[in-house]
Amino acid sequence: MEQRLKEVLQGEEENYILPFFWLHGEEGGKLKEMMEAVYSSGIRAVCVESRPHPDFAGPGWWRDMDIIMEEARKRKMRVWVLDDVHFPSGYCNGLVQEGSPYAKRYLDHYTIDAAGPRYGTSFFLSLEEGEELIGVIAAKRAGREVGEIRNPVDITDRVRGKVVYWDIPEGYWNIIVIKSTFTGTGRKKYVNTIDAASVRFFLDTVYEPHLEHYRDDFGHTFAGFFSDEPELGNCVGEYGHNAGIGRPDMRLPWGEELSCLVKDYWGDGFAVHLAALWNRMGDVTRESRYEYMNMVTDLYGTNFCGQIGEWCAAHGVAYIGHVIEDNGTHARLGLGTGHYFKALWGQHMSGIDVVLQQIRPGYDKMDFYHIGGKAAYNGTFFHHGLAKMGASLGHLDPKKKGRTMCEVYGAYGWSEGLKLMKWLTDHMLVRGVNWFVPHAFTAAPFPDPDCPPHFYGWGNNPQFPWFSSLCHYMNRMSHLLNGGQHVADIALLYTAEMEWMGAYQPFEEIGMFLAENQLDYEVIPIGILEGSETAGGRLKAGSGEFRVLVVPDCEWIPEELMAWIADAAENGLPILFAGSFPGVVKSRWRQAEHFYGWMDRGSGSGGKESTDSGDAKKWIEAGEQENGQQNSRGNMVSAGNNPEKLLEKLDTYIHRDVRCCGPAPGLRYYHYSQPDGEYYMFFNEDPAVGIHTFAAVREREGYQAFWYQAFDNILEPAYRNEKGEIEITLAPGQAGMLMFGIEEAGLPKPKEKRQGKRIQLDGDWMISLRRYDEKVFSCAGKPGKLRNITAEEATEDFSGTIRYEKEFIWNPQTDGELLEIDFGTVYETMEIWLNEEKSSVRIAPPYCCTLRNVRKGVNRLTVYVANTLVHKFRDSFSATMPVEGSGLLGPVEVQGYWQQD
């Protein structure tokens, strides 16, 4: 039996969960109780977060941390620490003073209009205290609209004091004054995340004190640090998630290192390139923005994430966390870090977060309103971009060892229960996320209004007794999906760089199309492509091997990518452009040389000199006419924004893992290979429509197929049709793990399932209520029909547990007959007892289970159903989500069956 499967069946899986544990300065007994609540959930780690703590990194903090560390040592748990007094990371516990060498600096500009000819003119320079003049550019306006200019001239040498002297030639001109400043709209008292010395101050302020206190625990009980949403921070609120390079009024990141890099790389013309960041100068603008964004993201990746990651590695602990990725922010400035892959390259796991209702079942093709009901989320990015982007980084960077973490569940409101949590968990698992940071356990008094739901709530959350069922499921599935290899044939180009230069199609739009057709892929950025190997029509990047590169539709690609594509195509790798063939932006920049230092510094062809980009452009144009030929030109093909052609071409390049007998747009899959087995996770992401299909699945010859049901921790045989295709039956929101492994004695053999009689348990049930703050059911049950409890006026604010009791008579038709019971609609966590014995727990659809201890004659069925706290605590987060009903609604049907060879 495959080793990891054997371990989960024996209950020996490792821990992959580290929930946030929020501290506010509570007394020690409360902290011990909360640690026990975490442990009792099947979790063996916590991530301690000041939310905020009144004495972070002070005596009060060390007192509380000492208690948590001691509790962790006793239970053999591990402790992570969120690395600041409050998010986002980089506040340095409030010790960064404005105007200090560690504070944020900005690159700013303003423009003066001038009409000529005019001689003997001068212009006063507006420079406030602490500001430094970087350069002055004069450029002729190209038309009526501001911002479009040409013929730029550097006139910085005409500056004397705070005046620039320049005769205005004929025409309309702009005088662009470029300066650095400490004044901006970024967060106050935050470090400059692109400056090495500033980040070193952050390490000295937060990391070094933890090392001093827990040096002996580092690498053991003390597991590492978590950075939460650090940012470039050149602006915060005024642009939201849309702080892309090119906004004419936006201050930009700046610092001493960036200043030196700009001047060294661009030479005497650096000021013209800087002016192009805010203005439109044709090719100069595209080149400048591409190179500036590479400089900024390189510095962030090296100085912030890279420096912290190296410090952690040197001291035997790990560094994890995530940045803001929302709605494309992963490729932008402001709240973002400019380039997702560079931003997290220094960490030891990849990381993302899903909070504030960012993912809603069924909204993958829709924009939808978020908390507050005013601004909107891009459903396609959150459903089809976020987790795949994160998991791809986890697979491509060797030091991450295939690990991708997701902070999840937070700030959905009390309307979020275990049912939605399991759906979100499966959404992540099927995309390759295999570590989880549930949000959150809070030590504050109940009810804590801070970003509910909270799992324990000092015993007041009625679903907490079954939270451990979700955690065991999460750990089992994650154990199977760690330590092996993700299998995908398609490399999909990451599109941050294309966005910097012009119009582009976000990679997630292609990703959605691939997912709906059961085609899996890895998202790969340019820098990793440059350091990869192409040979024999294959691309080897990270630990993966790919048969085709798909380039989303874009207006421009950089010269370095075009040169790599030409080499790769010559080596037989198909390059499939989803849209039209793009233009090429001339640039000397090479990402593999500047940032991804672990990779081969040669070209993608293994050290061969790269093809000239001008020749490569001609190859593309020729390939457009001759793309039927199987040569270097024919390996570059355009699908012309035609989805059918894209699919047709992909099927000529790859051998599918999964091919369903008919369309199944809601079906997602993830192929993961272990040394002695192949795993295929399937997930029906559609919240309303079930799936029943047969699929041809790529498998190891001679291996037996089984379904591993992780929630119940059992194996079941997989059934095939006469073609050998695997039967896949999934209710809305249901997941399953198909496993191909070596057949051994004791494993279940496929048997024919024979159905017996069916009865419906209608009529009255005995119904009792126990509110969330009660220890026992308050009164004897009353007979009644199955119904929505909170739809009735007398119980509309009921949050708690409902007990249903009913007797039924069963006379088996044959020996060994079992009962399958379907409870229909349930809201939402359910525990089933038959004849005073616990039978099953269900926290999500389908609410079905097998009853094994059935008696001949009278049987007593008891069902406990817990709803969420939203009916009692109508929080603002839940105001923008539908609130589901409460209780067992049915219909409840019992079906007899038996199995025979």
Secondary structure, DSSP 8 states (H G I E B T S, - for coil): --HHHHHHHTT-----B--EEEESS--HHHHHHHHHHHHHTT--EEEEEESS-TTTTSHHHHHHHHHHHHHHHHHT-EEEEESSSSSSTT-GGGT--TTSTTB-EEEEEEEEEEEEEE-S-EEE----TT-EEEEEEEEEE-SSSTTBEEEEEE-GGGEETTEEE--EEEEEEEEEEEEEES-SSS-TT-B-TT-HHHHHHHIIIIIHHHHHHHGGGBTTTEEEEEEE-----S-SSSSTT---TT-TT--EEE-HHHHHHHHHHHGGGHHHHHHHTTSB-THHHHHHHHHHHHHHHHHIIIIIIIHHHHHHHHTT-EEEEE---GGGGGGSSTTS-S-HHHHTTTSSSEEEEE-TT---TT-TTSEEE-TTSSSEEEHHIIIIIHHHHHHHHHHHSGGGTT-EEEEESTTS-TT--HHHHHHHHHHHHTTT--EEEES-EE-S-SS--SSS--S-GGGT-TTGGGHHHHHHHHHHHHHHTSSSEE--SEEEE--HHHHHHS-B--HHHHHHHHHHTT--EEEE-HHHHHTSEEETTEEEETTEEESEEEE--BSEEEHHHHHHHHHHHHTT--EEESSS--EEE-----HHHHT-TTS-SS-TTTS-----HHHHHHHHHHHHHSTTSSSTTTTEEE-TT-HHHHHHHHHHH---SEEESS--TTEEEEEEEETTEEEEEEEE--SS--EEEEEEE---TT-EEEEEETTTTEEEE--B-TT--EEEEE-TT-EEEEEEE---TTS----EEEEEEEEE--S-EEEEEEETT-SS-SS--EEE----GGGSGGGTT--EEEEEEEEEEE--SSTT-EEEEE-BEEESEEEEEETTEEEEEESSS--EEEE-S--SEEEEEEEEEE--GGGTS--SGGGGS-----EEEE--EEEEEEEE-
